[in-house]
Amino acid sequence: MRTSPLHDAHLALGAKLTPFGGWDMPLAYPAGTVAEHLACRSRAVAFDVSHLGTVRVAGPRALDDLQTALTNDLTKVHAGRAQYTHLCDDEGSVQDDIIVWWLSDEVFDVMPNASNTDRVITALGGEDTTASRAVIAVQGPTARHLLRQVSPEAAAVGRFRVAQVEWSGVTLTVAGTGYTGEDGVELAVPAEAATRLWDAVVAAGVVPAGLGARDTLRLEAGLPLHGHELGPGITPLQAGLGWVVGWSKPSFRGKEALEAERAQGPVRVLKGFASEGRRPLRADQAILVDGEVVGRLTSGNYSPVLGHGIGLGFVPPGLEEATAVDIDARGARQAAKVTPTPFVAKAS
């Protein structure tokens, strides 16, 4: 089990740790997941997301190699920007969803999910630099205001922008990205300075938050999770993410399969579901229309902001918004409706 450079800091704050993607990471702190979730929606929180991979791809062929391997078109952006993209197989299934931080003309940091770093290196090449840094995500409507006390330059990095700034004798790589539906930045800091930066962020009034709140926040925002809404047999089009496909690119892995699916239309699509009661919805529960199973939830939980259950699941494309459905929870039916996402709009 790998540990973050911030492991001891989490223990000192009383965090409950849990295995995640081969890492021992904080699930929640003593205040609990709901309190941390609401703090992100109303103020600002800090997540340790060092379990995410960092693969440095550099050199004169770096851009061409990324263009050939990944779905999105990096020529739509430029150095100093970040881009969300997918790594697909030949059938168009999403092997991983990725953020690319374009640092300079020939230098890219590719950020895969925790368990997919080796797969991404096999597809792209590059150097695994995960162990050399920690990544702290500062998220929420007051995230930038509070972060200014620590680093005004880091706080000024705009949405989906990337910059390197000096702080306390080290270089931070800062990206205006996150996974909560709120504003904020992610800070990659050399491992030896990680605890100093974490302590400074918390001292500025940012609330420590664990991966439990990160998951409920991303679900309220309608954001996909690899292994749930993305993965084997699931294409970007089925997940409602056709916008991450650079259709005009000459080639990339999976393009032919995705073009065929676009021409025919996907056989299933990802939809949001909201239940009428406080009971959480859960992954793998059946979705029924008029007593017939039409799909299954891929993610589900209780929404701390809305006060009822919410979930995501794949269903036939003709199922319209506001359609009444039943969710089968171990034989007990829960009334719900097809609901547009995000379930909760960004506060900031």
C-alpha positions as CSV (number, residue, x, y, z in Angstrom):
1,M,0.0,0.0,0.0
2,R,1.5,3.3,-1.1
3,T,1.2,6.4,1.1
4,S,1.1,10.1,0.2
5,P,3.8,12.5,1.3
6,L,1.1,14.0,3.5
7,H,0.3,10.7,5.3
8,D,1.6,11.9,8.7
9,A,-0.3,15.2,8.4
10,H,-3.5,13.3,7.9
11,L,-2.9,11.1,10.9
12,A,-2.1,14.1,13.0
13,L,-5.5,15.6,12.0
14,G,-7.3,12.3,13.0
15,A,-8.2,11.2,9.5
16,K,-9.8,7.9,8.9
17,L,-7.7,6.2,6.2
18,T,-8.9,3.8,3.6
19,P,-7.3,1.8,0.7
20,F,-7.9,3.5,-2.7
21,G,-6.3,2.5,-5.9
22,G,-3.4,0.9,-4.1
23,W,-2.9,3.9,-1.8
24,D,-3.7,4.5,1.9
25,M,-5.7,7.8,1.7
26,P,-7.9,9.8,4.0
27,L,-11.6,8.9,3.7
28,A,-12.8,11.6,6.1
29,Y,-11.6,13.7,9.1
30,P,-13.4,13.8,12.5
31,A,-16.0,16.3,11.3
32,G,-17.3,13.7,8.8
33,T,-18.0,13.5,5.1
34,V,-21.3,15.5,5.1
35,A,-19.6,18.4,7.0
36,E,-16.7,18.4,4.6
37,H,-19.0,18.2,1.6
38,L,-21.0,21.2,2.8
39,A,-17.8,23.1,3.5
40,C,-16.8,22.7,-0.1
41,R,-20.1,24.0,-1.4
42,S,-20.1,27.0,1.0
43,R,-16.5,27.8,1.7
44,A,-13.3,25.9,0.7
45,V,-11.7,22.5,1.4
46,A,-8.4,20.9,0.6
47,F,-8.1,17.3,-0.7
48,D,-4.9,15.3,-0.9
49,V,-5.1,13.8,-4.4
50,S,-1.5,12.6,-4.5
51,H,-2.8,9.1,-5.4
52,L,-3.5,10.4,-8.9
53,G,-0.7,9.6,-11.3
54,T,1.7,12.1,-13.0
55,V,3.4,11.0,-16.2
56,R,5.8,13.5,-17.7
57,V,5.8,13.3,-21.5
58,A,8.4,15.5,-23.1
59,G,10.5,16.0,-26.2
60,P,9.9,17.0,-29.9
61,R,7.5,14.1,-30.5
62,A,5.5,14.6,-27.3
63,L,2.6,16.5,-28.9
64,D,2.2,14.1,-31.8
65,D,2.4,11.1,-29.6
66,L,-0.4,12.5,-27.3
67,Q,-2.5,13.4,-30.3
68,T,-2.3,9.9,-31.7
69,A,-3.1,8.2,-28.4
70,L,-5.8,10.5,-26.8
71,T,-9.2,11.4,-28.0
72,N,-9.3,15.2,-27.5
73,D,-7.5,17.6,-29.8
74,L,-4.6,19.4,-28.0
75,T,-4.2,21.8,-30.9
76,K,-7.4,23.5,-29.7
77,V,-5.4,24.7,-26.7
78,H,-1.7,25.6,-26.2
79,A,1.1,25.6,-23.6
80,G,-0.2,27.0,-20.3
81,R,-3.6,25.2,-20.6
82,A,-5.1,22.0,-19.3
83,Q,-7.4,19.7,-21.3
84,Y,-9.7,16.8,-20.3
85,T,-9.4,13.8,-22.6
86,H,-9.8,10.0,-22.9
87,L,-7.5,7.1,-23.6
88,C,-9.6,4.5,-25.5
89,D,-9.0,1.0,-26.8
90,D,-9.6,0.0,-30.4
91,E,-13.3,-0.6,-29.7
92,G,-13.7,2.9,-28.4
93,S,-14.0,1.9,-24.7
94,V,-12.6,4.4,-22.3
95,Q,-9.4,2.9,-20.7
96,D,-8.9,6.0,-18.6
97,D,-10.1,9.6,-18.4
98,I,-7.2,12.0,-18.1
99,I,-6.3,15.6,-17.5
100,V,-3.3,16.9,-19.6
101,W,-1.3,19.8,-18.1
102,W,0.6,21.4,-21.0
103,L,3.5,23.0,-19.2
104,S,5.6,24.3,-22.1
105,D,6.0,23.7,-25.8
106,E,7.5,20.2,-25.5
107,V,6.6,19.3,-21.9
108,F,3.3,17.7,-20.7
109,D,2.1,16.3,-17.4
110,V,-0.5,13.6,-18.0
111,M,-2.7,12.9,-15.0
112,P,-4.3,9.5,-15.0
113,N,-6.4,7.8,-12.4
114,A,-4.6,6.1,-9.5
115,S,-4.7,2.5,-10.7
116,N,-4.1,3.4,-14.4
117,T,-0.6,4.9,-14.4
118,D,1.1,1.9,-15.8
119,R,-1.5,1.5,-18.5
120,V,-1.0,5.1,-19.5
121,I,2.8,4.8,-19.6
122,T,2.4,1.7,-21.8
123,A,0.2,3.7,-24.2
124,L,2.1,7.0,-24.2
125,G,5.6,6.4,-22.9
126,G,7.0,9.1,-20.6
127,E,8.3,9.1,-17.1
128,D,6.3,8.3,-13.9
129,T,7.0,11.3,-11.6
130,T,4.2,10.5,-9.1
131,A,6.5,9.7,-6.2
132,S,8.3,13.0,-6.5
133,R,5.4,15.3,-5.6
134,A,2.1,15.6,-3.7
135,V,-1.0,17.1,-5.2
136,I,-3.4,19.3,-3.1
137,A,-6.8,20.3,-4.5
138,V,-8.2,23.5,-3.0
139,Q,-11.8,23.7,-4.0
140,G,-14.9,25.8,-3.2
141,P,-16.4,29.3,-3.7
142,T,-13.8,30.9,-1.4
143,A,-10.9,28.7,-2.4
144,R,-9.0,31.5,-4.3
145,H,-9.7,34.1,-1.7
146,L,-8.2,31.9,1.1
147,L,-5.3,30.7,-1.1
148,R,-4.2,34.2,-1.7
149,Q,-2.9,34.2,1.9
150,V,-0.6,31.4,0.9
151,S,0.3,32.2,-2.7
152,P,-1.3,35.1,-4.6
153,E,0.3,33.7,-7.8
154,A,-1.2,30.2,-7.3
155,A,-4.6,31.7,-6.5
156,A,-4.6,33.7,-9.8
157,V,-4.2,30.7,-12.1
158,G,-7.5,30.6,-14.1
159,R,-9.8,27.8,-14.9
160,F,-8.1,25.1,-17.1
161,R,-4.9,27.3,-17.1
162,V,-1.5,25.9,-15.9
163,A,1.4,27.8,-14.5
164,Q,4.5,27.2,-12.5
165,V,5.0,29.6,-9.5
166,E,7.6,30.0,-6.8
167,W,6.6,29.5,-3.2
168,S,8.8,29.2,-0.1
169,G,11.8,28.2,-2.1
170,V,10.1,25.5,-4.3
171,T,8.3,25.5,-7.6
172,L,4.6,24.7,-7.6
173,T,2.8,23.5,-10.7
174,V,-0.7,24.9,-10.5
175,A,-3.7,24.0,-12.6
176,G,-7.2,25.5,-12.5
177,T,-8.8,22.0,-12.4
178,G,-10.7,19.9,-9.9
179,Y,-13.4,17.3,-9.4
180,T,-16.1,18.9,-7.3
181,G,-18.1,21.1,-9.6
182,E,-16.7,24.2,-7.7
183,D,-14.0,26.6,-8.5
184,G,-10.5,26.0,-7.4
185,V,-7.0,24.9,-8.3
186,E,-4.8,21.8,-7.9
187,L,-1.3,22.3,-6.6
188,A,1.6,19.9,-7.4
189,V,4.3,20.5,-4.8
190,P,7.7,18.7,-4.4
191,A,7.2,15.9,-1.9
192,E,9.7,17.4,0.6
193,A,7.6,20.6,0.8
194,A,4.2,19.0,0.8
195,T,3.5,19.2,4.5
196,R,4.6,22.8,4.7
197,L,2.2,23.7,1.9
198,W,-0.7,21.6,3.4
199,D,-0.2,23.3,6.8
200,A,-0.2,26.7,5.2
201,V,-3.4,26.0,3.3
202,V,-5.2,24.7,6.4
203,A,-3.9,27.6,8.5
204,A,-5.5,30.0,5.9
205,G,-8.9,28.6,6.8
206,V,-9.3,25.9,4.2
207,V,-11.0,22.8,5.7
208,P,-9.3,19.4,5.2
209,A,-11.6,17.0,3.4
210,G,-11.3,13.3,2.5
211,L,-12.1,11.2,-0.6
212,G,-15.6,10.4,0.7
213,A,-16.6,14.0,0.3
214,R,-14.8,14.2,-3.0
215,D,-17.0,11.4,-4.3
216,T,-20.3,12.9,-3.2
217,L,-19.3,16.3,-4.6
218,R,-18.4,14.8,-8.0
219,L,-21.7,12.9,-8.0
220,E,-23.7,16.1,-7.3
221,A,-21.8,17.7,-10.1
222,G,-22.7,14.8,-12.4
223,L,-19.0,14.0,-13.1
224,P,-18.1,10.5,-14.2
225,L,-15.8,8.1,-12.2
226,H,-13.6,5.6,-13.9
227,G,-14.7,2.1,-13.1
228,H,-18.3,3.3,-12.8
229,E,-19.4,5.7,-15.6
230,L,-16.3,5.0,-17.7
231,G,-14.4,1.8,-18.3
232,P,-14.6,-1.5,-20.3
233,G,-17.5,-1.5,-22.8
234,I,-18.3,2.2,-22.1
235,T,-17.5,4.8,-24.8
236,P,-17.4,8.6,-24.6
237,L,-20.6,8.9,-26.6
238,Q,-22.5,6.6,-24.2
239,A,-21.2,8.6,-21.2
240,G,-22.4,11.9,-22.9
241,L,-18.8,13.0,-23.4
242,G,-18.6,13.2,-27.2
243,W,-17.2,16.7,-26.8
244,V,-13.9,15.2,-25.7
245,V,-13.4,13.5,-29.1
246,G,-11.4,15.4,-31.7
247,W,-13.4,14.2,-34.7
248,S,-11.3,16.2,-37.1
249,K,-8.0,14.7,-36.0
250,P,-6.5,12.4,-38.7
251,S,-6.3,9.5,-36.3
252,F,-6.3,8.4,-32.7
253,R,-6.9,5.0,-31.1
254,G,-10.5,4.0,-31.2
255,K,-11.5,6.7,-33.8
256,E,-12.9,4.2,-36.3
257,A,-15.2,2.5,-33.7
258,L,-16.4,5.9,-32.3
259,E,-17.2,7.2,-35.8
260,A,-19.3,4.1,-36.4
261,E,-21.1,4.5,-33.1
262,R,-21.7,8.2,-33.8
263,A,-23.3,7.3,-37.2
264,Q,-25.6,4.7,-35.7
265,G,-26.2,6.4,-32.4
266,P,-25.3,4.9,-29.0
267,V,-27.4,2.0,-27.8
268,R,-27.4,3.4,-24.2
269,V,-26.8,6.8,-22.6
270,L,-25.9,8.0,-19.1
271,K,-28.7,9.8,-17.2
272,G,-29.1,11.3,-13.8
273,F,-31.7,10.0,-11.3
274,A,-33.2,11.6,-8.2
275,S,-35.2,9.7,-5.6
276,E,-38.0,11.1,-3.5
277,G,-36.6,10.1,-0.1
278,R,-33.5,10.5,2.0
279,R,-32.4,6.9,1.4
280,P,-29.2,6.8,-0.7
281,L,-29.2,5.4,-4.2
282,R,-26.5,2.8,-4.8
283,A,-24.4,1.5,-7.7
284,D,-25.7,-1.6,-9.4
285,Q,-29.3,-1.1,-8.4
286,A,-31.8,-1.8,-11.2
287,I,-33.7,1.0,-12.9
288,L,-37.2,0.0,-13.8
289,V,-39.9,1.6,-16.0
290,D,-43.4,0.1,-15.7
291,G,-41.9,-2.8,-13.9
292,E,-39.3,-3.6,-16.6
293,V,-35.6,-3.4,-16.0
294,V,-34.1,-0.9,-18.4
295,G,-30.7,-0.3,-16.9
296,R,-28.6,-0.1,-13.7
297,L,-27.1,2.6,-11.6
298,T,-23.4,3.1,-12.0
299,S,-23.1,5.4,-9.0
300,G,-25.4,6.5,-6.2
301,N,-25.5,8.2,-2.9
302,Y,-27.3,10.7,-0.7
303,S,-27.0,14.4,-1.7
304,P,-26.1,16.5,1.3
305,V,-27.2,19.7,-0.5
306,L,-30.5,18.4,-1.9
307,G,-31.4,16.1,1.0
308,H,-32.4,13.0,-1.1
309,G,-30.8,10.2,-3.1
310,I,-29.1,10.8,-6.4
311,G,-27.5,8.5,-8.9
312,L,-26.1,8.0,-12.4
313,G,-26.9,5.1,-14.7
314,F,-27.1,3.8,-18.3
315,V,-30.5,3.5,-19.9
316,P,-31.9,3.4,-23.5
317,P,-31.5,6.7,-25.3
318,G,-35.2,7.4,-25.6
319,L,-35.8,7.7,-21.8
320,E,-36.7,11.4,-21.4
321,E,-36.1,13.8,-18.5
322,A,-38.8,13.7,-15.8
323,T,-39.7,10.1,-16.6
324,A,-40.9,8.3,-13.5
325,V,-38.8,5.2,-12.7
326,D,-38.4,2.8,-9.8
327,I,-35.0,1.9,-8.3
328,D,-34.8,-1.6,-7.0
329,A,-32.9,-1.7,-3.7
330,R,-32.7,-5.4,-2.7
331,G,-36.3,-6.0,-3.6
332,A,-37.7,-2.7,-2.2
333,R,-38.8,-0.1,-4.7
334,Q,-37.7,3.5,-4.5
335,A,-39.6,6.1,-6.6
336,A,-37.3,8.3,-8.7
337,K,-37.2,10.5,-11.8
338,V,-34.8,11.0,-14.7
339,T,-33.1,14.2,-13.8
340,P,-30.7,16.5,-15.7
341,T,-27.2,16.9,-14.4
342,P,-25.5,18.5,-12.7
343,F,-27.8,17.9,-9.8
344,V,-26.3,20.8,-7.9
345,A,-25.0,23.9,-9.7
346,K,-21.7,25.5,-8.9
347,A,-21.9,28.0,-6.0
348,S,-19.0,30.2,-7.0
